[in-house]
Amino acid sequence: MEIKPITKEMYEHLKRPLDAKAVTKHPTKTYLSSIKAIYVTERLNDVFGCGTWQIRTEKISENDKGMIVVKTTLTIPQYGVYYESFGGNDNGGDGNKNFDLGDAYKGATTDAITKICSYMGIGIEVFKGNGNVAPKEQTDTQQQAKEYNEMLAKAIKEMSAATSYQMICDVWKKYPTFTKIDDFVKKTVEMQTKYPNPNAKK
């Protein structure tokens, strides 16, 4: 089977902030955040497709207090992805009246899945301690794009407000960055039709 590469676009999607409901304070370690695993698996489905990834869980240990430790493996054969990690859960401990051994196993598995997926970029900023935000480089790029589009809109607006050929030339020279951008060029040509060069030979 041919192994597909994980594209830049796929990786950027993996790193996007999760749903606002995905991240909460850890129930016992209040200085940490907890990510709901269902949002992590949703991101896997969104990026790689439902049914394309597989997990296997192996029991490592279980103590007399109900603490379960497992080793979970995540594979995505089409993309050559293989990760493994350990996870643990005690479902509140066997002294808890609501203790359920099955839930402890499931909790340990989802604990491991969440950690594995952080290696792939899912919830990466949460694990860095930055919260559920976009990575800095992505935020910077978005800000730059916003500023560029705002400047382009300003240039087109100024060109539209020109009332003479000289003003058209002045605006053109003022924004050299946009002299090859279709919207700006089209607006310039439109205004030149309205206010032609008075020195041009007829």
C-alpha positions as CSV (number, residue, x, y, z in Angstrom):
1,M,0.0,0.0,0.0
2,E,1.3,3.4,-0.9
3,I,1.9,5.6,2.1
4,K,0.4,9.1,1.8
5,P,2.2,12.1,3.2
6,I,0.5,14.3,5.8
7,T,0.2,17.6,4.0
8,K,0.9,21.0,5.5
9,E,-2.9,21.7,5.3
10,M,-3.7,18.6,7.3
11,Y,-1.1,19.4,9.9
12,E,-2.5,22.9,10.3
13,H,-6.0,21.4,10.7
14,L,-4.7,19.1,13.4
15,K,-3.2,22.1,15.3
16,R,-6.4,24.2,15.2
17,P,-8.0,25.1,18.5
18,L,-10.5,22.5,19.7
19,D,-14.1,23.3,20.4
20,A,-14.4,25.7,23.4
21,K,-16.2,22.9,25.4
22,A,-13.3,20.5,24.8
23,V,-11.0,21.9,27.5
24,T,-11.8,22.2,31.2
25,K,-9.9,22.3,34.4
26,H,-8.5,19.0,35.6
27,P,-11.0,17.6,38.2
28,T,-8.2,16.9,40.7
29,K,-5.1,18.7,39.5
30,T,-6.5,22.2,39.2
31,Y,-3.3,23.6,37.9
32,L,-3.7,21.5,34.8
33,S,-6.2,21.4,31.9
34,S,-8.2,18.3,30.8
35,I,-9.2,17.6,27.2
36,K,-12.3,15.6,26.5
37,A,-11.2,12.7,24.3
38,I,-14.3,12.8,22.1
39,Y,-13.1,16.1,20.6
40,V,-9.7,14.6,19.9
41,T,-11.2,11.6,18.1
42,E,-13.5,14.0,16.2
43,R,-10.4,15.8,15.0
44,L,-8.9,12.6,13.8
45,N,-12.0,11.8,11.9
46,D,-12.1,15.3,10.4
47,V,-8.5,15.1,9.1
48,F,-8.0,11.5,8.3
49,G,-11.5,10.2,7.8
50,C,-13.8,7.9,9.9
51,G,-12.5,4.3,9.9
52,T,-9.0,5.1,8.7
53,W,-7.3,5.0,12.1
54,Q,-7.1,2.2,14.6
55,I,-6.3,1.8,18.3
56,R,-5.2,-1.2,20.4
57,T,-5.0,-1.2,24.1
58,E,-2.9,-3.5,26.3
59,K,-3.3,-3.8,30.1
60,I,0.0,-3.0,31.9
61,S,-1.1,-3.1,35.5
62,E,-4.0,-2.9,38.0
63,N,-3.5,-2.2,41.7
64,D,-5.7,-3.0,44.7
65,K,-7.0,0.6,44.7
66,G,-8.5,0.3,41.2
67,M,-5.8,2.2,39.3
68,I,-5.5,0.9,35.8
69,V,-2.5,1.5,33.5
70,V,-2.6,0.6,29.9
71,K,-0.5,1.0,26.8
72,T,-2.4,2.2,23.8
73,T,-1.3,2.2,20.2
74,L,-2.7,4.4,17.4
75,T,-2.0,3.6,13.8
76,I,-3.1,5.2,10.6
77,P,-1.8,2.8,7.9
78,Q,-2.6,5.0,4.9
79,Y,-0.3,7.7,6.3
80,G,2.3,5.5,8.0
81,V,1.4,6.8,11.4
82,Y,2.3,4.7,14.5
83,Y,2.3,6.1,18.0
84,E,2.0,4.5,21.4
85,S,1.7,5.9,24.9
86,F,0.6,4.9,28.4
87,G,-2.6,6.0,30.1
88,G,-4.0,5.6,33.6
89,N,-7.3,6.0,35.4
90,D,-8.9,4.9,38.7
91,N,-12.4,6.1,38.1
92,G,-12.4,7.7,41.5
93,G,-10.8,4.6,43.2
94,D,-12.4,1.4,44.3
95,G,-13.6,3.1,47.5
96,N,-15.9,5.3,45.4
97,K,-19.5,4.1,45.4
98,N,-19.7,4.8,41.7
99,F,-16.5,2.9,40.9
100,D,-16.7,1.0,37.6
101,L,-13.8,-1.1,36.5
102,G,-14.9,-0.8,32.9
103,D,-15.0,2.9,33.1
104,A,-11.5,2.9,34.6
105,Y,-10.2,1.0,31.6
106,K,-12.0,3.3,29.1
107,G,-10.6,6.3,31.0
108,A,-7.1,5.0,30.9
109,T,-7.4,4.4,27.1
110,T,-8.8,7.8,26.4
111,D,-6.0,9.3,28.6
112,A,-3.4,7.6,26.3
113,I,-5.2,8.6,23.1
114,T,-5.3,12.3,24.1
115,K,-1.5,12.2,24.9
116,I,-0.7,10.4,21.6
117,C,-2.7,12.9,19.6
118,S,-0.8,15.8,21.2
119,Y,2.3,14.3,19.4
120,M,0.4,14.9,16.2
121,G,-0.5,18.5,17.1
122,I,-4.0,18.0,18.5
123,G,-4.4,20.2,21.5
124,I,-0.7,21.0,21.4
125,E,-1.1,24.5,22.8
126,V,-3.0,23.1,25.8
127,F,-0.1,20.7,26.6
128,K,2.3,23.6,26.3
129,G,0.3,25.4,28.9
130,N,-0.9,28.2,26.6
131,G,-4.6,27.2,26.6
132,N,-6.9,26.3,23.8
133,V,-5.5,28.7,21.3
134,A,-4.1,28.7,17.7
135,P,-0.3,28.2,17.5
136,K,1.6,31.5,17.5
137,E,2.9,31.1,14.0
138,Q,-0.6,30.5,12.7
139,T,-2.0,33.5,14.7
140,D,0.8,35.7,13.3
141,T,0.0,34.5,9.7
142,Q,-3.7,35.3,10.2
143,Q,-2.9,38.7,11.6
144,Q,-0.6,39.4,8.6
145,A,-3.3,38.3,6.2
146,K,-5.8,40.6,7.9
147,E,-3.5,43.6,7.7
148,Y,-2.7,42.9,4.1
149,N,-6.4,42.7,3.1
150,E,-7.2,45.9,5.0
151,M,-4.4,47.7,3.3
152,L,-5.5,46.4,-0.1
153,A,-9.1,47.6,0.6
154,K,-7.7,51.0,1.6
155,A,-5.7,51.2,-1.7
156,I,-8.7,50.4,-3.8
157,K,-10.8,52.9,-1.9
158,E,-8.3,55.6,-2.5
159,M,-8.1,54.7,-6.2
160,S,-11.9,54.9,-6.4
161,A,-11.8,58.4,-4.9
162,A,-9.3,59.8,-7.5
163,T,-10.7,62.7,-9.5
164,S,-7.8,63.2,-11.9
165,Y,-5.2,61.3,-13.8
166,Q,-2.5,62.7,-11.6
167,M,-4.3,61.4,-8.5
168,I,-4.5,58.0,-10.1
169,C,-0.7,58.0,-10.7
170,D,-0.1,59.1,-7.1
171,V,-2.2,56.3,-5.6
172,W,-0.5,53.8,-8.0
173,K,2.9,54.9,-6.8
174,K,1.8,54.9,-3.2
175,Y,1.0,51.1,-3.2
176,P,3.6,49.3,-5.2
177,T,2.8,46.1,-3.4
178,F,-0.5,45.8,-5.1
179,T,0.5,46.7,-8.7
180,K,0.1,43.1,-9.7
181,I,-3.0,42.4,-7.7
182,D,-6.0,42.0,-10.1
183,D,-8.6,43.9,-8.0
184,F,-6.3,46.9,-7.7
185,V,-5.2,46.8,-11.3
186,K,-8.8,46.6,-12.5
187,K,-9.8,49.5,-10.4
188,T,-6.9,51.5,-11.8
189,V,-7.8,50.7,-15.4
190,E,-11.4,51.7,-14.6
191,M,-10.4,55.1,-13.2
192,Q,-7.9,55.7,-16.1
193,T,-10.9,55.2,-18.5
194,K,-12.7,57.8,-16.5
195,Y,-9.7,60.2,-16.2
196,P,-7.4,59.5,-19.2
197,N,-3.9,60.8,-19.5
198,P,-4.3,64.4,-20.8
199,N,-0.8,64.2,-22.4
200,A,-1.5,61.0,-24.4
201,K,-1.5,61.3,-28.1
202,K,-4.8,60.9,-29.7
